Amino acid sequence: MKHQKTYATLKDENGDLVNTWIYGEFIHKKDLWANYHIQDLGEGNEGGRYMLQIENEGWLDDDLAKLEGILFEWMENA
């Protein structure tokens, strides 16, 4: 299944700018957490470039497609 994705820079809860992929409909342009997203932490980040957080679980990986698979499965089952 394909999901539309948009690359955006939003502010997190601390007011810091965060580069992120938004999946599906862009629900709220000023609230990072109101959107299904994977953060782009940049190259050289320990643990992985991309971070996915779903409820109380989190993943770090350099493989964006792997994290997208986890997110898409969750989106379909949630």
MOTA-V165935 format. One record per residue. N is the residue number from 1. RES is the residue in one small letter. OMEGA is omega as a letter, one per 30 degrees, with the letter a starting at -180 (NA if undefined). BURIAL is I if it has 24 or more other C-alpha atoms within 12 Angstrom, else O. Layout:
((N RES OMEGA BURIAL) (N RES OMEGA BURIAL))
This chain:
((1 m l O) (2 k l O) (3 h l O) (4 q l O) (5 k a O) (6 t l O) (7 y a O) (8 a l I) (9 t a O) (10 l l I) (11 k l O) (12 d a O) (13 e l O) (14 n a O) (15 g l O) (16 d l O) (17 l a O) (18 v l I) (19 n a O) (20 t l I) (21 w l I) (22 i a I) (23 y a I) (24 g a I) (25 e l O) (26 f a I) (27 i a O) (28 h a O) (29 k a O) (30 k a O) (31 d a O) (32 l a I) (33 w l I) (34 a a O) (35 n l I) (36 y a I) (37 h l I) (38 i a I) (39 q l I) (40 d a I) (41 l l I) (42 g a O) (43 e l O) (44 g l O) (45 n l O) (46 e l O) (47 g l O) (48 g a O) (49 r a O) (50 y l I) (51 m l I) (52 l l I) (53 q l I) (54 i a I) (55 e a O) (56 n l O) (57 e l O) (58 g l O) (59 w l I) (60 l l I) (61 d l I) (62 d a I) (63 d a O) (64 l a I) (65 a l O) (66 k l O) (67 l l I) (68 e l I) (69 g l O) (70 i a I) (71 l a I) (72 f l I) (73 e l O) (74 w a O) (75 m a O) (76 e a O) (77 n a O) (78 a NA O))
